[in-house]
Every structure is written in C-alpha cells, then in structure tokens.
Amino acid sequence: MEQFLVEMRDIDKSFPGVKALNQVNFSLKPGEVHVLLGENGAGKSTLMKILSGAYEPTNGEITVRGQTYKQLTPKLSQQLGISIIYQELSVISELSVQENIFLGRLLTCNKLGMTVVDKARMNQETEKLLTDIGLKCTPQTRVGYLRISEKQMVEIAKAVAFNADVIIMDEPTSSLTEEEIAQLFGIIRRLKAAGKGIIYISHKLKEIKTIGDRVTVLKDGEYVGTHNVKDVTIDDLVTMMVGRELQSKYHATSHDRATLGEVVLEVSNLTRKDGYVKDINFKLHKGEILGFSGLVASGRTETMEAIYGAVPISSGELRLNGKQLRIRNTYDALKHGIALVTENRRETGFFHNFSIRRNLSLAKQLKDSKGGGLYGLVSGAQERKISAEQVRAMQIKCATIEQSITELSGGNQQKVILGKWLAAGSKVIIFDEPTKGIDVGTKSEIYKLMRMLCEQGVGVIVVSSELPELLAVCDRILVYYEGRINGEYTIDDATEEKLVYSATVPREDA
C-alpha cells in the first residue's frame, strides 16, 4: 500500500454565501514535489490554510502519517511537521535573521542551575542554515535590510529549522531572480532527497515542468484531477485550469480596429519607480472597452495605480486626448478627468462616515476647488442636486441621500462610487475588479453602464481576474506577465485558454 505523508479527502469549505471548496482530494508522498494548480480563486490557498490549521473544514478529513483528524489547529499542524511559507511574507523586519528563525522556540541551556537562552547554539545553527540555503548574510543581520528575495530565503530557512516534513510553498518564486530561482530549486531537491514532501503553488507553468513530480488542478473550488507532471503538457494544464464552460450571459460588441474612434488615452514607456511595472505601452480608443488580464501582482493594478498618480513613476508619458499630462498625485488625476474605481471599495472606495450625498458629490467639489483642494466653498444645495441626479441615473436603491453609505448593499455602494466619478465629468474611468462580491443582477447593470459610457466617448478600462467577465464586456484584452504586457487579443481572437497561457508563459521575445 502506498504511503502518504498527508491525505486530504472530500474536503468542503463554506463561507457565508460562498462554497470555496467542494469534495476536494489531495495527497502528498515523502520525497516529492506536488504542484497545486488553478486560476485565481480556484481554492488553492483555502485548501492549504485548512492543512496548516488556519481554517476549519466544513466537511472531510485529513490524515497525517496514518493519523486521521477532522480538523487541525495551527499549533497541531506545526507539531505534526507541517510548515507553510505564504506569498505574503511573515518575517519581522525589526528582528535579526536569527531571531526570525527561532521566534517562539528559542533554544535554551542550563547555566548555574538556571535555564537561559543558548545564543551560541542558535548562532551556530543559523550559520549552518544560511550556508545550506545559500543566503549571504550573518545571523545578526536585521531582516529589514534584506531584499524581498532574501526575506523569502529566510522564510525557507525557518521551515527547514522547524524540521518540517511537509513544506507548503505559496508562489515562492514570485519575487526571485533567475539565479535565485535556480538556488531555490537546488534547496527543494535537497529537501526531496531527505524525504521531505513539498506542496508547491505556482502559476508559472514552465517551473512546474522543471521541479514538479505530480500536479493537482482545482477549478472553482472543485477537484479536476491529479497527474504525473511528465505525462501532461503545458497546454493540457491550461485546459484543465480553464475547463470548457466558456459561455457567458453577456456579450461584448466586436469592433474592427479601423472603425475605432480617436485615441482617448495613450501610455508610453511607463515604468514605476519600485519596478513593479516596466516599459508599458498601450492606447485606449473611443468606442472600446479595454481589458487587462493576468495573475494577481502581475502588474495590472500596479499600472493603473501609476496612471492614477497613487504611486510615482520613474519614466514614461501619458497623453489624454492628445495632450501630455503631468500627474504627480491622485488630485492631479482627478483634475485631468482620470478616475479609478478601486478593487477594495470598503477601504479605498468611499468615506464610511459620510452620507450617500457627501460621497456622491465629493469628487466634483474637489475637482472644482482651488489650491490643491484646500480652497473652495461647499454648497449643500449643489450636493443635493448632484446626488439626486446620480441616484436617479445609477438607480441606487436607498431610503434617502442622507443615509449612511455603509447601510447600502455592496452593489449599491459600487454604484455610488461610479456615480461620484460620473458627476465629476471623468474622461477615463478605470474599473479594478468592478464586480467583486456583487450579485449577478447588479453585474449586468454595471456591464451596461460600462458600454453606455464607452458609447458616450468616455475611456473605459477594466481590470479583472474573472476571465468570463473580460470576454463578456471587453473589445480588446491585454495580458500581463511579471510586470510587462505579454499578449494582446481582440475579442474575436480571445479565449480563456489564450489568456491563461499568456498570463503564465513568457513570450519567446520577452
């Protein structure tokens, strides 16, 4: 009988109104790299949080070295030799490398009848770990001084120091250079040789063929299948990730490029100072909805933040209706007529302590103000007029415009955010994940509004992780891979398979 380090059987996980996992199976053998694959939102991280004890499964069971559990806790998971390295690093920048590695489990010794911290032994073990993983720093180096890739190596050192038998790596190469990736793969091979099991989550399909032994694919929270990596092609994996349910209720109107209107927004050689996006070039025409696809942190949202003035750029040029813009901050963007409907509407989309009236009228009043928004009169009558117009136009369901925006549904909050930008006369509206957490009926209304704006000459950009949404509403789609545009498709040519491929496999000329 085949021995497994871990078996997860018939795992279900439900959140209020959402079934995140449905009858999912997964297993891990000693000395193997088992790749967990799927699109954004497929359920990979949820499954691993159940294994690490962060989430409790709704149904199912977990077997670790022959012992079966209904659920794990973080402490029990750690005791069972399971360690997880999250994509969002959990190192503490204010502490040294050594302190991070031994945080919560300091080594001790007995001196003069007292238990004291054994600094010499911790220093010795840290030096050995750093040598093993190839990280060139001292145990006393403060983690805050390290590059992101070096912090990633510290996380790996922590997992090795715990003597974990099961190590979960969530997008471990997302911030590593090619040289560092080769170094990481060397570490993984040594861990395999020692009988450790590695669960490897990645969207970089070429990596999977290099380092993986088996691959399990999830789609929309459901188990698709498990295969030996050597028996499947990259195209096979893309097809498994995407599936064949490609039909959508909404359909974009296809436009011939020759019939498109003049250029509304032109972005040339845009590069952010922090390097998250590099040398971005595109044109947005009147009469089209331009979509942006790609994995999380691939550069889609990061580009929009730069265009909107939320982060500084090191080089590049923006032109709006042929006029060169100088956007130093978000107020400049507002003045020039560029609007951003953010992904996280609850944190960055509206003011919680303001009424619907105030939220709807604020952008226009700021745009009309002087001195960087510091000078300008607030007219209650104008606020009521603006907000009443937008409530009617956007069909916002509310008792009164004096109602707190927090009392509205998510869909109506999104309508308020869009209404404030329309009231300000925005010329380009960027939608970042516009229908996240919104019901199907409201989605339909927002899609219709996008098309209406487009037909009125407003430039419309849509950033979305939902491929059916992009295929439904956009006329042209650009795909990002690691901070650069890696593919471009008209709606007639675009398919989910092509979008996933461009998001996960770099171009030959890149």
C-alpha positions in Angstrom: 0.0 0.0 0.0 1.3 3.4 -1.0 2.5 5.6 1.9 1.5 9.2 2.1 2.7 12.0 4.4 -0.7 13.7 4.0 -4.1 12.8 2.6 -7.0 15.2 2.4 -10.3 13.5 1.5 -13.6 15.1 0.4 -12.7 18.5 1.8 -15.6 21.0 1.8 -15.3 24.6 3.0 -18.1 27.1 3.0 -18.1 30.8 3.9 -21.3 32.8 4.2 -22.9 32.7 0.8 -19.9 31.0 -0.9 -18.8 27.4 -1.2 -15.0 27.8 -1.5 -14.2 24.0 -1.7 -16.4 21.1 -2.8 -15.3 17.5 -2.3 -11.6 18.2 -2.9 -9.0 15.4 -2.6 -5.2 15.9 -2.3 -2.3 13.7 -1.2 1.5 14.1 -0.7 4.2 11.4 -0.7 7.6 11.6 1.0 10.3 12.9 -1.2 8.0 14.5 -3.9 7.1 18.0 -5.1 3.3 18.0 -5.6 2.2 21.1 -7.5 -1.2 22.6 -6.7 -2.5 24.5 -9.7 -5.5 26.6 -10.6 -6.7 30.1 -11.5 -7.1 32.9 -9.0 -10.0 31.9 -6.7 -9.7 28.2 -7.6 -9.4 27.3 -3.9 -5.7 26.5 -3.6 -4.9 28.8 -0.7 -8.1 27.8 1.1 -7.1 24.1 0.9 -3.6 24.9 2.3 -5.0 27.1 5.1 -7.1 24.0 6.1 -3.9 21.9 6.1 -2.0 24.5 8.1 -4.8 24.8 10.6 -5.7 28.4 9.8 -9.2 27.3 8.5 -11.5 24.6 9.8 -13.0 22.4 7.1 -16.8 22.2 6.8 -16.6 18.5 5.9 -13.9 16.0 5.1 -10.9 14.5 6.9 -7.2 14.9 7.0 -4.7 12.1 7.6 -1.1 12.9 8.6 1.2 9.9 8.8 -1.7 7.5 9.3 -3.5 9.5 12.0 -6.8 11.0 10.9 -8.2 14.3 12.0 -11.5 16.2 11.3 -9.6 19.5 11.6 -6.2 20.9 12.6 -5.1 23.9 14.6 -2.0 26.0 13.7 -0.2 24.5 16.8 -1.2 20.9 16.0 -0.3 21.4 12.4 3.2 22.6 13.4 3.6 19.7 15.8 2.8 17.3 13.0 5.7 18.8 11.0 3.7 21.0 8.6 5.1 24.4 7.7 3.7 26.9 5.3 5.5 29.7 3.5 2.9 32.3 2.5 3.3 34.5 -0.6 2.8 37.5 1.8 6.0 37.1 3.8 5.6 36.8 7.6 9.2 37.8 8.6 9.5 40.6 11.1 11.8 43.3 9.7 12.8 44.7 13.1 14.4 41.4 14.2 17.6 39.7 13.1 17.7 36.7 10.8 18.5 34.5 13.8 15.6 35.9 15.8 13.2 35.4 13.0 14.3 31.8 12.5 13.9 30.9 16.2 11.0 33.1 17.0 8.7 31.4 19.5 11.0 28.4 20.1 14.2 29.8 21.5 16.9 27.2 22.2 17.9 27.1 25.9 20.6 25.6 28.1 21.3 25.2 31.8 23.8 27.5 33.4 24.4 27.6 37.1 21.1 25.9 37.7 19.2 28.3 35.6 17.6 28.0 32.2 18.9 30.6 29.8 18.7 31.3 26.1 21.5 29.4 24.2 22.6 32.2 21.9 25.8 30.4 20.8 23.9 27.3 19.7 21.3 29.4 17.8 24.0 31.3 16.1 25.8 28.1 15.1 22.6 26.5 13.7 21.6 29.8 11.9 25.0 29.9 10.2 24.6 26.3 9.0 21.1 27.1 7.7 22.3 30.2 5.8 25.1 28.2 4.2 22.7 25.4 3.2 20.3 27.7 1.5 22.9 30.0 0.1 21.9 33.2 1.8 24.9 35.5 2.2 24.4 37.4 5.4 25.1 37.0 9.1 22.7 35.6 11.7 22.7 39.1 13.3 21.7 40.9 10.1 18.5 42.8 10.5 15.8 41.3 8.2 14.6 44.8 7.3 17.9 45.4 5.4 17.4 42.3 3.2 15.9 42.3 -0.3 12.5 40.7 -0.8 14.1 37.6 -2.4 16.5 37.3 0.6 13.5 37.6 3.0 11.9 34.7 1.1 15.1 32.7 1.8 14.7 33.4 5.5 11.2 32.0 5.4 12.6 28.8 3.8 15.3 28.7 6.5 12.6 28.9 9.2 10.7 26.0 7.7 13.9 23.9 7.5 14.8 24.8 11.0 11.4 23.5 12.2 12.5 20.2 10.8 9.1 20.1 8.9 8.3 17.0 6.9 5.7 18.9 4.9 6.6 22.3 3.5 4.0 24.3 1.6 5.4 27.0 -0.7 2.9 29.5 -2.0 4.3 31.3 -5.1 7.8 31.0 -3.8 9.5 32.5 -6.9 7.2 35.5 -7.3 10.0 37.9 -6.2 13.1 35.9 -7.1 15.6 36.4 -9.9 16.5 33.6 -12.3 19.7 32.9 -10.3 17.8 32.8 -7.0 15.1 30.5 -8.6 17.9 28.0 -9.6 19.2 28.3 -6.0 15.7 27.6 -4.6 15.2 24.6 -6.8 18.5 23.2 -5.5 17.2 23.6 -2.0 14.0 21.8 -2.9 15.9 18.9 -4.5 17.9 18.5 -1.3 14.7 18.5 0.8 13.2 15.9 -1.5 16.3 13.7 -1.1 15.9 14.0 2.7 12.4 12.6 2.3 10.5 15.9 2.8 7.3 16.5 1.0 6.9 19.8 -0.8 3.5 21.3 -1.8 4.3 23.9 -4.5 1.7 26.5 -5.5 2.7 28.4 -8.7 1.2 30.0 -11.8 4.4 29.7 -13.7 3.7 26.6 -15.8 7.3 26.2 -17.1 8.5 25.9 -13.5 6.1 23.1 -12.9 7.6 21.0 -15.6 11.1 21.7 -14.1 10.5 21.0 -10.4 7.2 19.1 -10.1 6.6 15.3 -9.7 2.8 15.3 -9.6 0.2 18.1 -10.2 -3.3 18.5 -8.9 -5.6 21.0 -10.6 -8.5 22.8 -8.9 -11.2 24.9 -10.7 -13.9 27.0 -9.0 -13.3 25.2 -5.7 -13.6 21.7 -7.2 -11.1 18.9 -7.8 -10.3 18.5 -11.5 -7.6 15.8 -11.4 -4.1 14.7 -10.4 -1.4 13.6 -12.9 2.3 12.9 -13.1 3.9 16.0 -14.4 5.9 14.1 -17.0 2.6 12.8 -18.5 1.0 16.2 -19.2 1.9 19.2 -21.4 1.5 22.9 -20.5 -1.5 23.0 -22.9 -3.1 20.1 -21.0 -2.7 22.0 -17.8 -4.1 25.2 -19.2 -7.2 23.3 -20.5 -7.6 21.6 -17.1 -7.4 25.0 -15.3 -9.9 26.7 -17.7 -12.4 23.9 -18.4 -14.8 24.2 -21.3 -17.7 26.3 -19.8 -16.8 29.4 -21.8 -20.3 30.8 -22.5 -21.4 34.0 -20.8 -24.7 35.7 -20.4 -23.2 39.0 -21.5 -21.5 39.6 -24.9 -19.2 42.4 -25.9 -19.8 44.2 -29.2 -16.9 43.4 -31.5 -15.2 46.4 -33.1 -13.0 46.4 -36.2 -9.8 48.5 -35.3 -10.3 50.5 -38.4 -13.7 51.7 -37.1 -12.5 52.6 -33.6 -12.5 56.3 -32.6 -9.6 58.5 -31.9 -7.2 57.7 -29.0 -8.5 58.8 -25.7 -5.6 57.7 -23.5 -2.0 56.9 -24.6 0.5 55.3 -22.3 4.1 55.3 -23.5 7.1 53.5 -21.8 5.6 53.7 -18.4 7.8 52.3 -15.6 7.1 52.5 -11.9 9.9 53.6 -9.5 9.5 50.4 -7.5 9.9 48.3 -10.6 6.5 46.6 -10.4 5.7 47.5 -14.0 8.2 48.1 -16.7 8.0 49.8 -20.1 4.2 49.7 -20.5 2.7 50.9 -23.8 -0.9 50.9 -24.9 -3.6 53.0 -26.4 -7.3 53.3 -25.4 -9.7 54.4 -28.2 -13.1 56.0 -28.1 -15.7 53.4 -28.6 -13.9 50.4 -27.0 -13.6 48.8 -23.6 -10.0 47.8 -23.0 -9.5 44.8 -20.6 -6.4 43.9 -18.6 -5.8 40.3 -17.6 -3.1 38.5 -15.7 -2.3 36.9 -12.4 -2.5 38.8 -9.1 0.5 41.1 -8.7 1.4 40.6 -12.4 1.3 44.4 -13.0 -2.4 45.1 -14.0 -3.4 47.0 -10.9 0.1 48.3 -10.4 -0.1 50.0 -13.8 -3.5 51.6 -13.0 -2.1 53.0 -9.7 0.7 54.7 -11.6 -1.7 56.2 -14.2 -3.9 57.4 -11.4 -0.9 59.1 -9.6 -1.2 56.8 -6.5 2.5 55.7 -6.9 5.4 57.5 -8.5 6.8 56.6 -11.9 10.5 56.7 -12.9 9.8 57.2 -16.6 7.0 57.3 -19.2 4.5 59.6 -20.7 0.7 59.9 -20.5 -1.5 61.7 -23.1 -5.2 62.4 -22.7 -7.0 63.3 -26.0 -3.5 64.1 -27.4 -2.5 66.4 -24.6 0.5 65.4 -22.5 -0.3 65.1 -18.8 1.8 65.6 -15.7 0.3 63.5 -12.9 2.2 63.8 -9.6 -0.7 62.6 -7.4 -4.3 61.5 -7.3 -5.5 65.1 -7.2 -3.8 65.8 -10.5 -5.5 62.7 -11.9 -8.9 63.9 -10.7 -8.3 67.4 -12.2 -7.4 65.9 -15.6 -10.5 63.6 -15.6 -8.9 60.2 -14.8 -10.9 58.1 -12.3 -10.2 54.8 -10.5 -12.9 52.5 -9.2 -10.7 50.5 -6.8 -10.8 46.8 -6.1 -11.2 47.2 -2.4 -14.2 49.6 -2.2 -14.6 49.3 1.5 -11.1 50.5 2.3 -10.4 52.9 -0.6 -13.7 53.5 -2.5 -15.7 55.7 -0.2 -15.8 57.5 3.2 -17.6 55.4 5.8 -18.5 58.3 8.0 -20.1 60.3 5.1 -23.7 60.1 3.8 -24.6 59.0 0.3 -25.0 62.7 -0.6 -21.5 63.6 0.5 -19.9 60.6 -1.2 -21.6 61.3 -4.5 -20.7 65.0 -4.6 -17.2 65.0 -3.1 -15.2 64.3 -6.3 -16.9 67.1 -8.3 -16.4 69.6 -5.4 -12.7 68.6 -5.2 -12.3 69.0 -8.9 -13.9 72.4 -8.9 -11.8 73.6 -5.9 -8.6 75.6 -6.0 -5.2 75.3 -4.3 -4.9 71.5 -4.4 -8.3 71.1 -3.0 -7.7 73.3 0.0 -9.9 76.3 -1.2 -13.5 76.1 -2.3 -16.9 76.5 -0.9 -19.2 73.5 -0.2 -22.7 74.1 -1.3 -25.4 72.0 0.4 -27.8 72.8 -2.4 -25.3 71.7 -5.1 -24.6 68.5 -3.1 -28.3 67.6 -3.0 -28.6 68.3 -6.7 -25.6 66.3 -7.8 -26.5 63.3 -5.5 -30.2 63.3 -6.6 -29.2 63.2 -10.3 -26.8 60.3 -9.7 -29.2 58.3 -7.6 -31.7 58.5 -10.5 -29.1 57.9 -13.2 -27.4 54.9 -11.4 -30.7 53.6 -10.0 -29.2 53.5 -6.5 -31.6 51.8 -4.0 -31.6 53.9 -0.9 -34.1 55.3 1.6 -32.7 58.8 1.4 -29.5 60.5 0.2 -28.8 61.4 3.9 -28.5 57.7 4.6 -25.0 56.4 5.6 -23.3 54.6 2.7 -22.4 51.7 5.0 -26.1 50.8 5.1 -26.2 50.0 1.4 -25.6 46.7 -0.3 -22.2 46.1 -2.0 -23.7 46.6 -5.4 -25.3 49.9 -4.5 -22.1 51.0 -2.8 -20.3 50.3 -6.1 -22.9 52.4 -7.9 -22.3 55.3 -5.6 -18.5 55.1 -6.3 -19.2 55.1 -10.0 -21.7 57.9 -9.7 -19.3 60.2 -7.9 -16.8 59.8 -10.9 -19.6 60.4 -13.4 -20.6 63.5 -11.5 -17.0 64.8 -11.7 -17.1 64.5 -15.5 -14.4 61.9 -15.7 -12.9 61.3 -19.2 -11.3 57.9 -18.4 -12.7 55.5 -15.8 -10.5 52.6 -14.7 -12.5 49.7 -13.2 -10.4 47.4 -11.0 -12.3 44.1 -10.2 -15.6 46.0 -10.7 -18.0 43.2 -9.8 -16.1 41.6 -6.9 -18.7 40.5 -4.3 -21.6 41.7 -6.4 -24.7 39.7 -7.4 -25.5 38.7 -10.9 -28.3 41.3 -11.4 -26.1 44.2 -10.4 -23.2 42.9 -12.5 -25.5 43.1 -15.5 -26.3 46.8 -14.7 -22.7 47.7 -14.3 -21.8 46.0 -17.6 -24.5 48.0 -19.3 -23.2 51.2 -17.7 -19.7 50.5 -19.0 -21.0 50.1 -22.5 -23.1 53.2 -22.2 -20.1 55.2 -21.0 -18.0 53.8 -23.8 -20.6 54.9 -26.4 -20.6 58.4 -24.9 -16.9 58.7 -25.5 -15.6 58.0 -22.0 -12.5 55.9 -22.0 -13.2 52.6 -20.2 -10.5 50.2 -18.8 -11.5 47.0 -17.0 -9.0 45.1 -14.8 -10.4 41.7 -13.8 -9.3 38.2 -12.6 -12.6 36.8 -14.0 -11.9 35.7 -17.5 -15.5 35.3 -18.5 -16.1 38.9 -17.4 -13.3 40.2 -19.6 -14.6 38.1 -22.5 -18.1 39.3 -21.9 -17.5 43.1 -21.7 -14.2 44.0 -23.5 -13.4 44.7 -27.1 -9.7 44.2 -26.6 -7.7 42.5 -23.9 -4.0 43.0 -22.8 -2.4 40.3 -20.7 0.3 40.9 -18.1 3.2 38.6 -17.0 5.7 39.7 -14.4 5.2 43.5 -14.9 5.1 43.5 -18.7 2.4 43.2 -21.3 2.8 39.6 -22.6 -0.1 39.3 -25.0 -2.9 41.3 -26.8 -6.1 39.9 -28.2 -9.2 41.3 -29.9 -12.4 39.9 -28.6 -12.8 37.8 -31.8 -9.5 36.1 -31.1 -9.5 35.9 -27.3 -10.3 32.6 -25.4 -9.8 31.7 -21.8 -7.1 29.3 -22.9 -5.1 32.0 -24.6 -5.5 34.4 -21.7 -4.3 31.9 -19.2 -1.4 30.9 -21.4 -0.2 34.5 -21.8 -0.6 35.0 -18.1 1.6 32.1 -17.2 4.2 31.5 -20.0 6.5 34.3 -21.1 6.8 35.2 -24.8 9.9 33.9 -26.6 11.0 37.5 -27.4 10.5 38.7 -23.8 
